[in-house]
Amino acid sequence: MRLLLLFLPLLLFLSSCETTSEPFPPPGENGDESAIVNAFPELSFTRPLDIQNAGDGTDRLFVVEQEGVISVFSNDPEAQDAEVFLDIRERVNDGANEQGLLGLAFHPDFESNRYVYVNYTAYGPSRTVISRFEVSSNDPNRADAGSEVELLSYNQPQGNHNGGHLAFGPDGYLYIASGDGGGGGDPGNNAQDRTNLLGAILRIDVDNPQNGNQYGIPADNPFVNNNEGFREEIFAYGLRNPWRFSFDAETEVLWAADVGQSDREVIHIIENGRNYGWNIVEGSICYPPGSSCETDGLEMPVYEYDHSQGDRSITGGFVYRGSAYPQLYGYYIYGDFISGRIWALDISDTENPSNTEIYNANFNIPSFGVDEQNEIYIAGFDGTIYLLGSGAAEAL
């Protein structure tokens, strides 16, 4: 019952306050059932929200569970057990909407310093916390819960739109997805207000602390040394609820999915200092719908879709750079949390992008992940971790 009660508000808010009465199709009804496979039939997780690898050559996978647990296991389809890597349930507020343990990232020098970073929502006051933990020198499958160093925290006005994703970029800096603080339409105008950390992609230097903080500001962040009171941590802004971003492993381009309000789900290419428009626009249209607006200086999405087909909450994925399915190479694989549909997007022709449905799942999709070979995994909110299969490539 507790799982159901926690699931319902997440579903409602990720769906931009809309619901659908259409039932999920059974697996394989809309698409080849070999498009995804149960990657680890003996394993099950509680509300999995993120999948990561350590990049250390051990070929382990780490699953972030919303309640405050990170599990680790061997990337082996015959894996029988997952160990608890980190348990911070007593610190995590997962009681409402989209709160919880939301993101995990491994330091680029993880093999030597054993540092991992997490993003979670905490109690009293309700806030986002970015913290570092250190993995035990005696047990590589266990992070020391007592080693927490809080790098950054900021208050959250509402329980939803927390963003939550973390990733180190090719530049070695830590990127952080931050939502607009919640509430329909961004009532605080946070996404356009650069004096706070909401509605933005943040970028910090965890290796060179400055000014008494646990982190520094990269010298080329867009608002370094400004005189307007803008937060120097901001890398890009004008986002509603960026729900998963990733760097293309080949081109290093930063892709982000931004969950829409009432009409559009959006995919952006994120660049330094750019304004992605929320809440002036929702995707490429003025917000509220039907209004007029000035769009000069705003970045339009590279792709968007509306809600007419029951797709209401985008989940960002990855550009496929694995070797198992050459047909998918270079396609951006992403999905929709509500509908369960998964697509392959090709924007090589920017005027006429190609978006192909490769599967219609019977579960909600909160996240995608990759292993050390860049093969793509899908976190099912049903507790299962799936692997992109041969049918996905055959759908193109």
N, C-alpha and C positions, 0 to 999 in steps of 0.2 A: 504493500500500500504506500509506503514512504517513497519508493521509487516512482510509482505512478503520480503521486502528488508533486514530486520534484520535476517529473518529465513534462507535465501539462503546462506549467508556466513557461518553460523553456520553449516548448513548441509554439505557444501563443506569441511570444515576443519575437522569436526568430522569424515568424511568419508575418512580421510587420502588422500584428494585431488583426490578421485575417486568418480564417480557417477554411478548410475544404471538406466537403462531405463525401467526396469521391473516394472509394476504397482503393487501397494499393493493389496493383495486379500481382498475381503470384509470380515467383521467379521464372523467368524465361518467357512469359506471355508476351512481353514487349521487348524483344531482343534475345539474342542467343544466350542461353543460361551459362555458356562457357565464357561469357564476357567478363565475369568475375567469379572467383572461386573462394571457398572458405579456406583461408591460408593456414589456419591452425585449428583443426577440428576439435582438439581436446581442450582448448583454452576459451575462456569467456571472461568478460570484463563488465564492470558496473559504470554505465554512462561514459564510455570512452570518448574523449574530445580531441586527442592529439596522438600522433605516432611519430617517433623520432628515432634516428640512429646516432651513435656516438661518434662516428667517423674515425674510429680508432683501430680499425682492422679486425675487430672481434666479431663482427656481423651479428651483433645483438640488436634487438628492437625494444623500444621503451614506449609504453602506452600510458598516457595521462588520463586518469579517471577524475571526473568532476568533483567528487566528494573530497579529494585531497590526497590521493594515493597515486604513485607512479610505479608501474610494474615493469619488470625486465625479464626477457627470455631469449633463448637462442632462435635465430631466424631459420627454423627447421620445421617443416610441416608436421613432423612427428613429435614436436615439443609437447611434453606432458604437463609441465608445471611452469608457472610464472612466479618469480620471486618479488617480494616487496622491495623496491629500490629506495623509495622515500615515502614516508607517511607523515603528513602534516594536517590531518583532518581536524585536530583541535584548533588550528589557526585559520582554517579556511571557512569562509561564510559561503555556503552553497544553498542557502535556504530560500532564495527567491530568484525567479526569472533566469538570467544568464550568468549568475554568479558561480564561483567555484574556483578550482584549480584549472587554469585555462591554457597555459603554455609552458613549454620546456625548450631550452637551448643548451647545447654543449659548447664550451669555450673552444676556439680553434686550436688551442694548445692543450686540450683536455688530457692527452696522454701524459703530459708532464705535470700540469698543475691540478688536475682532477676537479676542475670547477664546472658546476652546472648552474643554470639560471632558470628561475620559474616566475610565472606571472599568476597571481591569485588575488581574489577579493577577500578582504579581512573585515572583522567586526570593529565597531566602536572607535571612530565613526566608520561608516561603510566607505571603503577605499580600495583602490588598486595598489598592490604591493609587487615590486620587482626585487627579488632577492637572489643571493648567491648561496649555494651550498657546496660543501667539499665531500668528495667520495672517499670512503675509507681506504687507507693504504693497505689494509689487510684483506679487504673483501671488495673487489671491483663491482659487485652487484648490490652494494649498499652505500647510500649517501647518508652522511651524519646529520640527522635532524637538528642536532644541537649546534651545528656549525653555521647557522643562518647569519648572513650579513645583509641587512636591508639596504639596497642601493637607492631606491626611489619609491615614493608613494604619493598618491594624490587622491583627493576625495571624489566620490561618485555620487552625483545628485539623485540618481534613480538606481533601481536594481538591474536595469537592462542596458544594453549598448556599452559593454565593458571592453569590446575588442578582445585582447588577451593574447594574441599570438606574439611569439618571440623568435628571432632568428639572427644569427651573425651573418653579416654580408661579406662579400669577397674582400672588402676593405678592412675587415677585422673588427668593425664596430657592431654594437648590438642595436638592432632595429626592434621597435615595440609598436604594436597596433593598439590604438586608443580610440574607443567609441565616443560619441558626442555627449555622453552623460545620460541619455535616455529621455523618455517622454516624447510623445508624438510631435513630429515636426521640429525637433530641437528647440524647445521653448526658451532656452537660455542663450540661443545663438552661439553655442560653444564652438561649433565647427569653423565658424568664421572669426572667432575671437582668439587671436594669437597670444593673448596674455595668460591663457591657461593651456593645459596639456591635453584637452579633450578634442575629439574629432580629427585625429592626426596620426601620422606615422612619425614616431620619435626616433632619434638616433643618438646614442651615447658611446663614450669611450670608457670601457670598464678597466682598462689597463693603466690609465694615466689620470688618477683622481685630481680634482682641482677645487680650490676654494673651500676646503673643509668637507666636501662631498665625497661619496664613495665612487664617483665617476667623473669623467671630464667631458667637455664639449668638443667634438671634432672641429678643426679650424675652418673647414669649408661648409659647416652647417649654415643654412641661409640667413639666420638672424643673429649670428655672432656679433657681439658688441653693438647691437642696435640701441637706439635712444627712445624707443616707443614702449618699452616694457614687454616686448614680445619674448616668449620663452625660447631660450637658445637651444633647447633640446629638440625643437620641432624641425623635422626634415621636409615634410609635406603636410598639407592640411586641407580642410573642406571635405571631410569624410564623415559618413553617418555611423556605420558600424563595420569597419574592415574586418571581415571574418575569414581569415587566413590569407597570408601572402607567401610568396616564395621567389627565390632567385633562380633564374634559368642557369643550370649547371654549366652550360656551354657559353652563352652570350653574356651572362651576369645581369640581364635585364630583370628588374623587380616588377612582378605581377601581383596585383591585389584585387580581391573581390570585395565589393561594398554592398551590404544588404540594404535594399530599398525600403521606402515608406509605404506608398500606396499604389505605385505603378511600375517602377523599373528596378531590375537587378543589374548590377553594373560590374564590368571588369575594366580596370585601369592599368596602365603602365605608369609606375610611380617614379618621378624624377625630382631632383633636389629643388626645393623652394616653390613647387607648383601648388596651385589652388584648384582642387577638384570639385568645387562648386556647391556642395551641400551647405546650407539649405536654401541657396538661391536657385539651384537646379536639382532635380532628381534624375540622374543620368544626363540625357541630352535635352530634357524638357524642363520648362520653368516649374518651380514649385511655389505655391500649390498648383496642381494641374489646371490648365486653363488660364493661368495668370500670365502677365508679361514680365520680362526681366532683362537685365543687361548681362550679357555673357562674355564681354571682352575680358580677357585675362583669366578665363576659366578653362580648365582642361576637360575636354569631352572624353567619354569612354572609348576604348578600342572596340568594345562590344557590349551590348545590353540586350535584355529581353523583358517583356512585360509579363503581367500576371494572368493573362487571358487563358492560359492552358493549365493553370493550377500550380505553376512554379512561382514560389513566393519568397524564397530565402536562399540566396546564393551561398555556396560553400566553395572557397577558392581551392585550387589544386596546384598542379605542377606541369611544367613543360616536360614531356616525356623524353628522357635521355638515356633510357635503358637499352639493352641489346636484344631482349627476347622477342620484340615485335617491331621490326624495322619500319613497317607501314605507319606506325604511330610516331616515329621519330620527329620531333619538332612541334608536335601538336600540344596545345595546352589542354590538360585533362581536368575537368572540374564538374561540379554537380549542384543540385538543389536540395537543401535540407528537407523541405516539405514534400516535394513530389517524389524524391528519390531518383530523379533522372540524372544520368551521367552523360556528358558530352565531350567531344574532341573538337577544339577550336583551332582553326588555321587563319592567321591574320597576315600571311605573306602578301596578299592583295588587300591593302588597307581599305580600299574603297568597296570591296566585295568580300568580306570575311566569310569563311566557310565554317559552319557549326553543325556537326553531325552527332545525333544521339547514338550512343553506343550501348546503353543499357537503361532499363527502367526498373529500379529495384523495389522490393517490398519492405524497405526499412528507411529510416531517416539517416541522412548523411551529414555528420558534424565535421568531418575532417578527412583529408588525404595525407599520406606520408610516403616517404621513399626509404628504401634500404641503401646499403653502401654501394649497391650496383645500380642505383637509380631506377629500380623497378618500383611501380606505384602500388600502394596499398590504400584501402578504404576503411575508415572506421565506421562501423554500423552502430547506430544507437540501440540496436538489439543486443549489443554486447559482443558481437563478432568482428574479427578483423578479416577483411577480404583482400584478395590479390587480383589485380587486373589480369585477365586471362586472354586466350587466343581469340575468343569471339569478339573482343573489343576491336582488335585490328581488322578482323573480317568485316566489321560493320562499315568501314570506310569505303 
